[in-house]
């Protein structure tokens, strides 16, 4: 299946994000005790990956990624994934990931699709626990490595928020999700750039703020599509 075929079968929802709505939902996210508890792991994980990437320290890079995925997906990891296999996978894909780390999501183009699909699917396998596939962890890992390019999702955000079901074609689904978030970034970019660097929203990357927006807007579990 091609990305065009996937998007034809799973059309994009029409909802957009305004800066006002982003600010309101991110404020609500920061005032939510459960969200704040999980979010405490984001900054140290980011610093570990940044330091590791700057100094070629794989313990720091892998440790930062593992900190985030274990903290945010603890119920999924009743059995841990293989750290050795994960590090080997990350090393194999590192040159590609570094290129994405240096780019913003607005630069996404059709030449990137195959690379994104490959690294997403390989990380999904590397981060999987037992027989369960780690599509959510893979997106978090990609984001913490390249926070201005790769967006995060979870099941409800992918399925209910952006109509990107990943059960059969996880790599294609993530490419479609990146394309759909890219549209939102483009619509927000001018307003985002107009904010002073000292504005509280800009304490985190725009893609992290969009994830907070998506998290707060997703329907309660009892209302989600099966």
HUURJO-V631730 format. One record per residue. SS is DSSP state (H for helix, E for strand, L for the rest). PSI is psi in whole degrees, -180 to 180 (none if undefined). D_FIRST is the distance of its C-alpha to the first C-alpha in Angstrom with 2 decimals. Layout:
SS,PSI,D_FIRST
SS,PSI,D_FIRST
This chain:
L,140,0.00
L,168,3.80
H,-35,6.78
H,-42,8.20
H,-41,6.13
H,-45,6.65
H,-27,10.13
H,-41,10.82
H,-34,10.51
L,78,12.36
L,151,14.85
L,137,17.08
L,154,20.58
L,-8,23.40
L,142,25.61
L,179,26.93
L,125,29.33
L,160,32.82
H,-38,35.03
H,-45,37.52
H,-40,35.05
H,-46,33.74
H,-42,37.34
H,-46,38.25
H,-35,35.45
H,-34,35.95
H,-44,39.64
H,-38,39.03
H,-43,36.83
H,-22,39.68
H,-6,42.18
L,122,40.28
H,-43,41.84
H,-43,38.83
H,-42,36.53
H,-39,39.30
H,-45,39.68
H,-40,36.06
H,-19,36.03
H,-22,39.00
H,-14,36.75
H,-49,34.63
H,-49,37.34
H,-35,38.54
H,-42,35.03
H,-43,34.38
H,-39,37.73
H,-46,37.16
H,-42,33.87
H,-48,35.50
H,-43,38.56
H,-41,36.68
H,-36,34.56
H,-32,37.78
H,10,39.69
L,48,37.13
L,106,37.97
H,-29,35.25
H,-38,37.16
H,-43,37.10
H,-54,33.42
H,-37,32.29
H,-40,35.03
H,-44,33.94
H,-47,30.34
H,-38,31.66
H,-46,34.22
H,-49,31.69
H,-36,29.17
H,-41,32.04
H,-41,33.99
H,-19,31.24
L,38,29.55
H,-44,32.73
H,-29,32.16
H,-33,28.85
H,55,30.73
L,-31,33.35
L,128,32.50
L,155,31.93
L,170,29.15
L,112,30.30
H,-40,31.71
H,-45,32.01
H,-39,28.37
H,-47,27.36
H,-42,29.73
H,-41,28.56
H,-45,24.93
H,-40,26.13
H,-41,28.31
H,-39,25.55
H,2,23.42
H,-42,26.53
H,-42,26.69
H,-43,23.24
H,-37,24.23
H,-38,27.56
H,-42,26.06
H,-33,24.13
H,-29,27.38
L,2,29.20
L,154,26.96
L,158,26.62
H,-27,23.38
H,-19,24.31
H,-2,23.66
L,133,19.90
L,175,18.13
H,-25,14.96
H,-20,16.48
H,-19,16.37
H,-47,12.72
H,-40,12.21
H,-43,15.65
H,-45,15.23
H,-42,12.18
H,-50,14.31
H,-33,17.53
H,-47,16.34
H,-37,14.98
H,-38,18.12
H,-33,20.41
H,-44,19.04
H,-45,20.08
H,-31,23.32
L,4,24.35
L,152,23.61
E,113,26.68
L,-131,27.08
L,3,24.24
E,134,23.01
L,139,20.13
L,56,21.29
H,-34,18.56
H,-44,21.50
H,-38,23.61
H,-42,21.02
H,-39,20.88
H,-41,24.69
H,-44,25.07
H,-40,23.04
H,-44,25.10
H,-25,28.42
H,-40,27.73
L,77,26.55
L,-13,27.89
L,-5,27.60
L,-45,23.91
L,123,22.05
L,161,22.43
L,156,23.03
L,171,21.85
L,-175,22.73
H,-47,21.37
H,-40,23.23
H,-45,22.39
H,-49,18.62
H,-54,18.59
H,-36,21.69
H,-38,22.22
L,7,18.92
L,52,16.60
L,67,14.16
L,134,13.88
L,14,12.98
L,-39,13.73
L,-36,10.47
L,71,8.35
H,-40,11.53
H,-45,10.80
H,-39,8.28
H,-41,10.88
H,-37,13.61
H,-45,12.48
H,-41,12.41
H,-44,15.73
H,-43,17.18
H,-38,16.54
H,-36,18.21
H,-34,21.05
H,-42,21.49
H,-42,22.38
H,-39,24.94
H,-45,26.34
H,-39,26.91
H,-25,28.75
H,-19,30.87
H,-45,31.53
H,-45,34.71
H,-41,36.31
H,-46,35.37
H,-25,36.87
H,-16,39.98
L,140,40.77
L,152,43.39
L,-22,42.37
L,-5,44.75
L,140,42.98
H,-30,41.98
H,-34,38.35
H,9,37.96
H,-16,39.04
L,158,35.35
L,152,32.27
H,-40,30.74
H,-33,27.48
H,-40,29.69
H,-38,31.44
H,-37,28.25
H,-40,27.36
H,-42,30.89
H,-49,30.41
H,-40,27.21
H,-43,29.03
H,-26,32.00
H,-12,30.11
L,149,27.93
L,156,29.39
L,157,31.69
H,-39,30.30
H,-16,31.99
H,-3,30.17
L,151,26.61
L,143,23.96
L,none,23.50
